[in-house]
Amino acid sequence: MNIVISLFSPVVKQESDSKGVLCFYEGVINSLSKLGNRVFVHITSDFNIENSEIPETLLREIEDFNPDLFILFNNTFYEIPSRFTCPIVIWEVDSPAYYSNKEVIRKSPSRYKFIVCQEESIAELKEYYGVDKKNVLLCPFFTEVQAEKMENATNIVFIGSFFGGNSINPFADFWKTNPSQDEVLAYKRLLSVYAQNPHLNIEELVSRAGNIPESVLQSVHLVKWETSLSAFNRVKTLSAVADLGITIYGTRTWAVGNYLEPWLTLSYNPRLLYTLKHNQDAYNSAKIGININHLQARSGFSWRVCDIMASNACLVSEYRPNFDKYFADIGLPYFDNPYDARTICKQLLTDENYRLDLVRASQQVIDKNFRFANVQCLLEQFLDMSFISPSTEGQEGEVIYRIGGKLSFLKRLKKKIKKYSKKLKHS
C-alpha cells in the first residue's frame, strides 16, 4: 500500500541531517516499510495545525503518491477529507482534546477511523465529535525497543517533557486580573475538583465546585491547567528520587524552568535523545526506567511504558487501571505518591535479583503481546485492509520524508522576501 503518515516532532532541525522522528513513530514507519509498503512521512514542528489549507506543493506531491491510507497522529495535518477518498485514521498519542482541526472532524466524523489508547477516549470522541463507537479501535502502544546488554551508566533514567515554563502559566495569568480573596478561593476550589476529574468539561466542573464567579471562569484555561499540574507531578516525583542517581532527558525547560529544584535541574542531560536507538540505549544502560503520566492518561499509559519494559531497565510507574488489564501477572510495583516512588526505587536498587525477575517477566509480556505484529493484526481487522501484498512480500518499501510546519513556513517566507527584494531592486 501507499501510506501517508503525518506527525508532530518537537526536535525537527532545519538542517537536513535530522528528521526528528520520535521513537514510537519510527517503530510504526519502519514496521510498515518492512512489510513492503511505501510510506510518505510528513513531519511538522507545529503542535496544532488548525484551519490550515494544505500547501499546494504538498497536495500535488501526495496526489502523485496516490495514497491508499492516511495515518494522522493526533490529526496533525491539514483539512483533507474532501480531497481524498481513501480511509483516514486518526491515531491518538495524547488525547482527543489535542487533535488538530477539531471542527473538520465534527462536520464529518464518519469520514475517519480512530485509534485510541484508553477507554475514556472512546466516550470523549462520541461526546465531542459525534463519533460512532464502531469506528474506534482501542489499541495500546507497542514498542520496537530491544533488550541489549550494556554497562549501567545510571541508576534511574527518565525520558520526557518538563511540560512547564513561563509560556504555560495559567496561575500567573489569573493573578494579572487582580482577583479578590473570594475569587482566589473559588479558583482554588475549581482547580481542586479539576485535579481529581481532568476528564470533565467546564460545565461539569462548575456543577461540582459550586458558585464560581464569571470573573474566575474567564481566567480558566483547562489545557494549561492540565499541562501545569502534569509538570508539578513530574517535578515532585523525580525530585524524590534525584539523590538515588537519576538522568533526565527531554526538553530544555528541565534546565531553565525548574530553578526551585537544583538537584533535579542538575540531573538533566542536554543531549538530544529521541530516536528508537537513542531510547533503547538509554533504557538498556539504566537499572530503572521511571514513568510519570501526563494528567490526560487516566486508565491508559504512554509509549514510554512498553519501551522500558522491553529493555533491561525495570519499570517503576504511577498506577493506571490498564496495568491490571495488560500486566497483572508480572507483579510490577506501582506508586501513588513521591514517597512510594522513592521507596520502590531504593528496594529495586538494593535487591538485584528482585529487579531482574521483574525485567525478565516484563520482556516476555512485551515480546508476546506488544510488538507491531500484534498491532498489525488489530489494524488489518479494523480497517479491512492488509499491509502485506503478495507482489511485495519480502521486499522493503520506500520511505519518503517531508518536513512541514514552521520550517516550511520560514522557507516560504525567505523565498517571498528574496523575490520582493529583487522587485525593489529592479524598480
VEXBADO-556721 format. One record per residue (C-alpha): x, z, y; residue in one letter. Coordinates in nm, 4 decimals. Example, Ala and Ser with C-alpha at 12.3 -4.5 7.8 and 13.67 -1.06 7.14 Angstrom:
// residues 2
PT         X         Z         Y  residuo
PT    1.2300    0.7800   -0.4500        A
PT    1.3670    0.7140   -0.1060        S
This chain:
// residues 427
PT         X         Z         Y  residuo
PT    0.0000    0.0000    0.0000        M
PT    0.0872   -0.0280    0.3673        N
PT    0.0516    0.3222    0.5112        I
PT    0.0734    0.4225    0.8780        V
PT    0.1762    0.7848    0.9403        I
PT    0.1719    0.9483    1.2831        S
PT    0.3178    1.2894    1.3583        L
PT    0.4395    1.5187    1.6347        F
PT    0.8029    1.6262    1.6430        S
PT    0.9444    1.8769    1.8943        P
PT    1.3015    1.7706    1.8157        V
PT    1.2864    1.3977    1.8812        V
PT    1.6015    1.2891    2.0613        K
PT    1.6349    0.9990    2.2985        Q
PT    1.9374    0.8792    2.1009        E
PT    1.8601    0.6574    1.8045        S
PT    2.0653    0.8717    1.5653        D
PT    1.7847    1.1233    1.5137        S
PT    1.4201    1.0563    1.4340        K
PT    1.3331    1.4258    1.4436        G
PT    1.1132    1.4185    1.1307        V
PT    1.0373    1.7756    1.0186        L
PT    1.0910    1.8762    0.6554        C
PT    0.7291    1.8601    0.5341        F
PT    0.6663    1.5194    0.6898        Y
PT    0.9924    1.3938    0.5423        E
PT    0.8690    1.5021    0.1998        G
PT    0.5439    1.3067    0.2448        V
PT    0.7206    0.9951    0.3747        I
PT    0.9909    0.9934    0.1053        N
PT    0.7407    1.0594   -0.1740        S
PT    0.5114    0.7729   -0.0686        L
PT    0.8078    0.5386   -0.0261        S
PT    0.9496    0.6225   -0.3705        K
PT    0.6180    0.5138   -0.5220        L
PT    0.6705    0.1661   -0.3735        G
PT    0.4529    0.1978   -0.0625        N
PT    0.5572    0.0517    0.2730        R
PT    0.5382    0.3260    0.5356        V
PT    0.5171    0.2796    0.9121        F
PT    0.6024    0.6138    1.0790        V
PT    0.5022    0.6756    1.4402        H
PT    0.6737    0.9829    1.5886        I
PT    0.5735    1.1315    1.9218        T
PT    0.7047    1.4174    2.1335        S
PT    0.3548    1.4635    2.2801        D
PT    0.1868    1.7536    2.1001        F
PT   -0.1549    1.6326    2.2087        N
PT   -0.2442    1.2672    2.2662        I
PT   -0.5766    1.2912    2.4453        E
PT   -0.7931    0.9981    2.5578        N
PT   -0.4979    0.7602    2.5494        S
PT   -0.5139    0.3868    2.4896        E
PT   -0.2758    0.2668    2.2229        I
PT    0.0140    0.0745    2.3825        P
PT   -0.0307   -0.2986    2.3344        E
PT    0.3102   -0.3499    2.1728        T
PT    0.2449   -0.0708    1.9200        L
PT   -0.1032   -0.2067    1.8464        L
PT    0.0329   -0.5562    1.7769        R
PT    0.3063   -0.4168    1.5536        E
PT    0.0589   -0.2133    1.3463        I
PT   -0.1769   -0.5110    1.3230        E
PT    0.1132   -0.7189    1.1887        D
PT    0.1920   -0.4363    0.9447        F
PT   -0.1660   -0.4774    0.8139        N
PT   -0.2344   -0.1122    0.7160        P
PT   -0.4347   -0.0084    0.4114        D
PT   -0.4408    0.3573    0.5173        L
PT   -0.3713    0.5803    0.8198        F
PT   -0.2450    0.9378    0.7731        I
PT   -0.2548    1.1180    1.1081        L
PT   -0.1180    1.4722    1.1082        F
PT   -0.3407    1.6780    1.3444        N
PT   -0.4852    1.3402    1.4511        N
PT   -0.1764    1.2968    1.6680        T
PT   -0.2422    0.9337    1.7531        F
PT   -0.4391    0.7078    1.9798        Y
PT   -0.8037    0.6055    1.9597        E
PT   -0.8137    0.3587    1.6681        I
PT   -1.1401    0.3837    1.4647        P
PT   -1.2889    0.0741    1.6312        S
PT   -0.9689   -0.1308    1.5948        R
PT   -0.9097   -0.0974    1.2195        F
PT   -1.1390   -0.0916    0.9180        T
PT   -0.9122    0.0854    0.6666        C
PT   -0.9522    0.4590    0.5837        P
PT   -0.8181    0.7132    0.8351        I
PT   -0.7048    1.0520    0.7066        V
PT   -0.6577    1.3450    0.9454        I
PT   -0.4206    1.5895    0.7771        W
PT   -0.4273    1.9423    0.9173        E
PT   -0.0941    2.1154    0.9814        V
PT   -0.2202    2.3678    1.2392        D
PT   -0.5985    2.3888    1.2714        S
PT   -0.8880    2.1648    1.3873        P
PT   -0.8529    2.3224    1.7325        A
PT   -0.5225    2.1359    1.7754        Y
PT   -0.6467    1.7871    1.6857        Y
PT   -0.5917    1.5127    1.9413        S
PT   -0.8827    1.3006    2.0692        N
PT   -1.1493    1.5526    1.9740        K
PT   -1.4316    1.3613    2.1415        E
PT   -1.3468    1.0455    1.9466        V
PT   -1.3815    1.2410    1.6219        I
PT   -1.7157    1.3882    1.7352        R
PT   -1.8527    1.0406    1.8110        K
PT   -1.7894    0.9098    1.4602        S
PT   -1.6910    1.1913    1.2191        P
PT   -1.7860    0.9840    0.9137        S
PT   -1.5126    0.7349    1.0060        R
PT   -1.2494    0.9867    0.8909        Y
PT   -1.1388    1.1749    0.5829        K
PT   -0.9933    1.5231    0.6362        F
PT   -0.7273    1.7228    0.4516        I
PT   -0.7193    2.0960    0.5297        V
PT   -0.5064    2.3836    0.4027        C
PT   -0.7578    2.6696    0.4278        Q
PT   -1.1280    2.7226    0.3614        E
PT   -1.2095    2.8258    0.7187        E
PT   -1.1173    2.4805    0.8461        S
PT   -1.4000    2.3237    0.6439        I
PT   -1.6549    2.5318    0.8364        A
PT   -1.4815    2.4540    1.1673        E
PT   -1.4915    2.0807    1.1002        L
PT   -1.8628    2.0980    1.0302        K
PT   -1.9389    2.3153    1.3337        E
PT   -1.7231    2.1497    1.5981        Y
PT   -1.7033    1.7897    1.4755        Y
PT   -2.0118    1.7420    1.2586        G
PT   -1.8048    1.6581    0.9500        V
PT   -1.9753    1.6327    0.6111        D
PT   -1.8111    1.8575    0.3517        K
PT   -1.7802    1.5646    0.1081        K
PT   -1.5265    1.4081    0.3466        N
PT   -1.2973    1.7134    0.3389        V
PT   -1.0262    1.7881    0.0840        L
PT   -0.8859    2.1405    0.0531        L
PT   -0.5216    2.0904   -0.0315        C
PT   -0.2438    2.3490    0.0067        P
PT    0.1001    2.2442    0.1261        F
PT    0.3607    2.1193   -0.1190        F
PT    0.7397    2.1099   -0.0963        T
PT    1.0265    1.8848   -0.1993        E
PT    1.2877    2.1591   -0.1438        V
PT    1.5107    2.2088   -0.4485        Q
PT    1.6976    2.5210   -0.5573        A
PT    2.0766    2.4838   -0.5347        E
PT    2.3393    2.7479   -0.5977        K
PT    2.5064    2.8292   -0.2652        M
PT    2.7039    3.1171   -0.1226        E
PT    2.4844    3.3670    0.0629        N
PT    2.5558    3.3178    0.4317        A
PT    2.2916    3.5656    0.5470        T
PT    2.0598    3.8280    0.4027        N
PT    1.7412    3.7065    0.5710        I
PT    1.6510    3.3741    0.7280        V
PT    1.3538    3.2735    0.9435        F
PT    1.2833    2.9143    1.0481        I
PT    1.0068    2.8731    1.3040        G
PT    0.8951    2.8651    1.6633        S
PT    0.9024    3.1549    1.9052        F
PT    0.5679    3.0300    2.0481        F
PT    0.6003    3.2262    2.3720        G
PT    0.7717    3.1554    2.7022        G
PT    0.6899    3.1526    3.0695        N
PT    0.4766    2.8389    3.0360        S
PT    0.2382    3.0181    2.7967        I
PT    0.1450    3.3500    2.9518        N
PT   -0.2317    3.3974    2.9838        P
PT   -0.1865    3.7593    3.0900        F
PT    0.0218    3.6652    3.3918        A
PT   -0.2487    3.4122    3.4802        D
PT   -0.5084    3.6889    3.4595        F
PT   -0.3137    3.9221    3.6897        W
PT   -0.2886    3.6468    3.9506        K
PT   -0.6644    3.6904    4.0024        T
PT   -0.6099    4.0485    4.1319        N
PT   -0.8581    4.1980    3.8825        P
PT   -1.0314    4.5307    3.9314        S
PT   -0.9782    4.8109    3.6798        Q
PT   -1.3179    4.7373    3.5254        D
PT   -1.2203    4.3725    3.4832        E
PT   -0.8921    4.4746    3.3192        V
PT   -1.0785    4.6954    3.0718        L
PT   -1.3252    4.4151    2.9956        A
PT   -1.0390    4.1688    2.9443        Y
PT   -0.8630    4.4092    2.7046        K
PT   -1.1864    4.4662    2.5130        R
PT   -1.2427    4.0943    2.4688        L
PT   -0.8788    4.0403    2.3681        L
PT   -0.9047    4.3152    2.1046        S
PT   -1.2105    4.1502    1.9499        V
PT   -1.0333    3.8143    1.9525        Y
PT   -0.7198    3.9540    1.7859        A
PT   -0.9331    4.0590    1.4886        Q
PT   -1.1526    3.7453    1.4909        N
PT   -0.9490    3.4455    1.6141        P
PT   -1.1887    3.2024    1.4440        H
PT   -1.4825    3.2897    1.6741        L
PT   -1.5727    3.0828    1.9803        N
PT   -1.6029    3.2398    2.3245        I
PT   -1.9793    3.2938    2.2996        E
PT   -1.9452    3.4819    1.9711        E
PT   -1.6569    3.6895    2.1071        L
PT   -1.8574    3.7914    2.4139        V
PT   -2.1556    3.8895    2.1988        S
PT   -1.9304    4.1281    2.0071        R
PT   -1.7326    4.2589    2.3048        A
PT   -2.0410    4.3011    2.5259        G
PT   -2.0788    4.2939    2.9050        N
PT   -1.7878    4.0708    3.0033        I
PT   -1.7989    3.9686    3.3734        P
PT   -1.7937    3.5992    3.4553        E
PT   -1.4811    3.6549    3.6643        S
PT   -1.2985    3.7662    3.3476        V
PT   -1.4288    3.4753    3.1382        L
PT   -1.2836    3.2301    3.3898        Q
PT   -0.9367    3.3675    3.3075        S
PT   -0.9754    3.3429    2.9299        V
PT   -0.7721    3.0758    2.7502        H
PT   -0.8203    3.1122    2.3734        L
PT   -0.5399    2.8753    2.2708        V
PT   -0.2927    3.0627    2.4917        K
PT   -0.4203    3.3929    2.3521        W
PT   -0.3601    3.2640    2.0003        E
PT   -0.0082    3.1499    2.0863        T
PT    0.0863    3.4701    2.2720        S
PT   -0.0429    3.7043    2.0010        L
PT    0.1340    3.4981    1.7345        S
PT    0.4610    3.5261    1.9283        A
PT    0.4107    3.9018    1.9691        F
PT    0.3555    3.9435    1.5953        N
PT    0.6693    3.7463    1.5095        R
PT    0.8862    3.9381    1.7541        V
PT    0.7625    4.2761    1.6268        K
PT    0.8198    4.1890    1.2626        T
PT    1.1578    4.0195    1.2976        L
PT    1.2827    4.2983    1.5240        S
PT    1.2068    4.5466    1.2464        A
PT    1.4465    4.3703    1.0072        V
PT    1.7064    4.2391    1.2553        A
PT    1.9661    4.5037    1.1694        D
PT    1.9459    4.4139    0.7983        L
PT    2.1168    4.0835    0.8717        G
PT    1.8913    3.8008    0.9861        I
PT    1.9498    3.4487    1.1128        T
PT    1.6761    3.2779    1.3146        I
PT    1.6471    2.9010    1.3583        Y
PT    1.3929    2.7345    1.5821        G
PT    1.3074    2.6592    1.9413        T
PT    1.5497    2.7681    2.2127        R
PT    1.2892    3.0078    2.3527        T
PT    1.4196    3.2550    2.0929        W
PT    1.7326    3.2766    2.3069        A
PT    1.5869    3.2607    2.6582        V
PT    1.2359    3.4044    2.6308        G
PT    1.2957    3.7269    2.4428        N
PT    1.5302    3.9399    2.6544        Y
PT    1.3482    4.2661    2.5691        L
PT    1.4713    4.2477    2.2062        E
PT    1.8502    4.1973    2.2399        P
PT    1.9407    4.2289    1.8697        W
PT    1.6784    3.9736    1.7778        L
PT    1.7914    3.7379    2.0533        T
PT    2.1499    3.7619    1.9276        L
PT    2.0334    3.6760    1.5744        S
PT    1.9334    3.3298    1.6930        Y
PT    2.1380    3.0320    1.5733        N
PT    2.1050    2.7396    1.8165        P
PT    2.1847    2.4802    1.5505        R
PT    1.9101    2.2181    1.5400        L
PT    1.7586    2.2621    1.1956        L
PT    1.4502    2.0707    1.0891        Y
PT    1.5086    1.8180    0.8088        T
PT    1.4401    1.8687    0.4394        L
PT    1.8133    1.9065    0.3723        K
PT    1.8537    2.1489    0.6653        H
PT    1.5769    2.3755    0.5379        N
PT    1.6865    2.3516    0.1773        Q
PT    2.0427    2.4609    0.2611        D
PT    1.9281    2.7419    0.4904        A
PT    1.6971    2.8958    0.2308        Y
PT    1.9384    2.8475   -0.0599        N
PT    2.2117    3.0296    0.1327        S
PT    1.9920    3.3345    0.2094        A
PT    1.8691    3.6169   -0.0112        K
PT    1.5312    3.6430    0.1629        I
PT    1.3151    3.3908    0.3433        G
PT    1.0590    3.5608    0.5651        I
PT    0.7216    3.4165    0.6616        N
PT    0.5181    3.5370    0.9597        I
PT    0.1968    3.3459    1.0083        N
PT    0.0511    3.1982    1.3210        H
PT   -0.2798    3.3617    1.4113        L
PT   -0.4640    3.0430    1.3137        Q
PT   -0.3627    3.0923    0.9467        A
PT   -0.6461    3.3100    0.8210        R
PT   -0.6668    3.2513    0.4464        S
PT   -0.4004    2.9784    0.4249        G
PT   -0.0292    2.9685    0.4944        F
PT    0.2334    2.7377    0.6414        S
PT    0.4511    2.4886    0.4521        W
PT    0.7374    2.7377    0.5036        R
PT    0.5984    2.9453    0.2143        V
PT    0.6407    2.6746   -0.0509        C
PT    0.9812    2.5757    0.0901        D
PT    1.1082    2.9318    0.0468        I
PT    0.9551    2.9767   -0.2983        M
PT    1.1183    2.6553   -0.4235        A
PT    1.4632    2.7733   -0.3127        S
PT    1.6926    3.0570   -0.4227        N
PT    1.5618    3.2831   -0.1457        A
PT    1.2912    3.5394   -0.2182        C
PT    0.9709    3.5071   -0.0167        L
PT    0.8655    3.8042    0.1967        V
PT    0.5411    3.7290    0.3767        S
PT    0.2354    3.8606    0.5503        E
PT   -0.0573    3.8717    0.3114        Y
PT   -0.3155    3.5941    0.3170        R
PT   -0.6092    3.5601    0.0722        P
PT   -0.4828    3.2287   -0.0647        N
PT   -0.1749    3.4045   -0.2027        F
PT   -0.4053    3.5666   -0.4594        D
PT   -0.5607    3.2287   -0.5306        K
PT   -0.2330    3.0461   -0.5948        Y
PT    0.0397    3.3048   -0.6645        F
PT   -0.1344    3.6096   -0.8164        A
PT    0.0761    3.6137   -1.1357        D
PT    0.4119    3.6318   -0.9566        I
PT    0.3710    3.9798   -0.8101        G
PT    0.5171    3.8924   -0.4715        L
PT    0.5373    4.1823   -0.2225        P
PT    0.3396    4.1333    0.0997        Y
PT    0.3483    4.3253    0.4268        F
PT    0.0747    4.4209    0.6709        D
PT    0.2964    4.5573    0.9482        N
PT    0.6624    4.5568    1.0592        P
PT    0.7391    4.8834    0.8781        Y
PT    0.6197    4.7343    0.5475        D
PT    0.8310    4.4236    0.6096        A
PT    1.1417    4.6356    0.6611        R
PT    1.0727    4.8458    0.3508        T
PT    1.0260    4.5376    0.1309        I
PT    1.3393    4.3649    0.2621        C
PT    1.5523    4.6759    0.2061        K
PT    1.4234    4.7051   -0.1523        Q
PT    1.4982    4.3406   -0.2311        L
PT    1.8468    4.3600   -0.0795        L
PT    1.9203    4.6689   -0.2879        T
PT    1.7660    4.5615   -0.6185        D
PT    1.9166    4.2206   -0.7032        E
PT    1.7506    4.1955   -1.0458        N
PT    1.4056    4.2506   -0.8945        Y
PT    1.4758    3.9863   -0.6290        R
PT    1.5986    3.7286   -0.8802        L
PT    1.2984    3.7865   -1.1089        D
PT    1.0659    3.7050   -0.8174        L
PT    1.2739    3.3991   -0.7262        V
PT    1.2593    3.2576   -1.0805        R
PT    0.8840    3.3169   -1.1084        A
PT    0.8260    3.1538   -0.7684        S
PT    1.0285    2.8450   -0.8594        Q
PT    0.8321    2.7995   -1.1814        Q
PT    0.4969    2.8086   -0.9992        V
PT    0.6163    2.5630   -0.7343        I
PT    0.7518    2.3156   -0.9909        D
PT    0.4263    2.3334   -1.1861        K
PT    0.1683    2.3167   -0.9052        N
PT    0.3158    2.2492   -0.5610        F
PT    0.5089    1.9240   -0.5740        R
PT    0.3978    1.5899   -0.4298        F
PT    0.2878    1.4763   -0.7766        A
PT    0.0164    1.7460   -0.7646        N
PT   -0.0950    1.6375   -0.4186        V
PT   -0.0836    1.2719   -0.5187        Q
PT   -0.3486    1.3236   -0.7868        C
PT   -0.5768    1.5052   -0.5420        L
PT   -0.5337    1.2388   -0.2729        L
PT   -0.5960    0.9462   -0.5075        E
PT   -0.9177    1.1008   -0.6359        Q
PT   -1.0311    1.1949   -0.2852        F
PT   -0.9599    0.8521   -0.1340        L
PT   -1.0417    0.6497   -0.4476        D
PT   -0.7107    0.4709   -0.3972        M
PT   -0.3870    0.4524   -0.5944        S
PT   -0.0441    0.4980   -0.4410        F
PT    0.1164    0.3137   -0.7334        I
PT    0.0900   -0.0637   -0.7685        S
PT    0.1923   -0.2420   -1.0920        P
PT    0.3768   -0.5005   -0.8806        S
PT    0.5938   -0.2383   -0.7061        T
PT    0.6279    0.0261   -0.9777        E
PT    0.9861    0.1471   -0.9957        G
PT    1.0729   -0.0032   -0.6573        Q
PT    1.1237    0.1984   -0.3391        E
PT    0.9199    0.0885   -0.0411        G
PT    1.0333    0.0146    0.3120        E
PT    1.0092    0.2826    0.5825        V
PT    0.9774    0.1758    0.9474        I
PT    1.0227    0.4335    1.2235        Y
PT    0.8873    0.4035    1.5765        R
PT    0.9403    0.6660    1.8476        I
PT    0.6467    0.7043    2.0882        G
PT    0.5032    0.9619    2.3262        G
PT    0.7080    1.0836    2.6166        K
PT    1.0171    0.8903    2.5171        L
PT    0.8426    0.5557    2.5148        S
PT    0.6748    0.6502    2.8448        F
PT    1.0142    0.7179    3.0016        L
PT    1.1467    0.3877    2.8739        K
PT    0.8454    0.2046    3.0137        R
PT    0.8832    0.3851    3.3446        L
PT    1.2530    0.2917    3.3686        K
PT    1.1627   -0.0689    3.2931        K
PT    0.8993   -0.0714    3.5696        K
PT    1.1407    0.0868    3.8179        I
PT    1.4060   -0.1722    3.7330        K
PT    1.1553   -0.4549    3.7718        K
PT    1.0267   -0.3132    4.1005        Y
PT    1.3833   -0.2688    4.2311        S
PT    1.4531   -0.6355    4.1636        K
PT    1.1425   -0.7337    4.3589        K
PT    1.2506   -0.5184    4.6523        L
PT    1.5992   -0.6651    4.6433        K
PT    1.4575   -1.0184    4.6328        H
PT    1.2189   -0.9550    4.9246        S
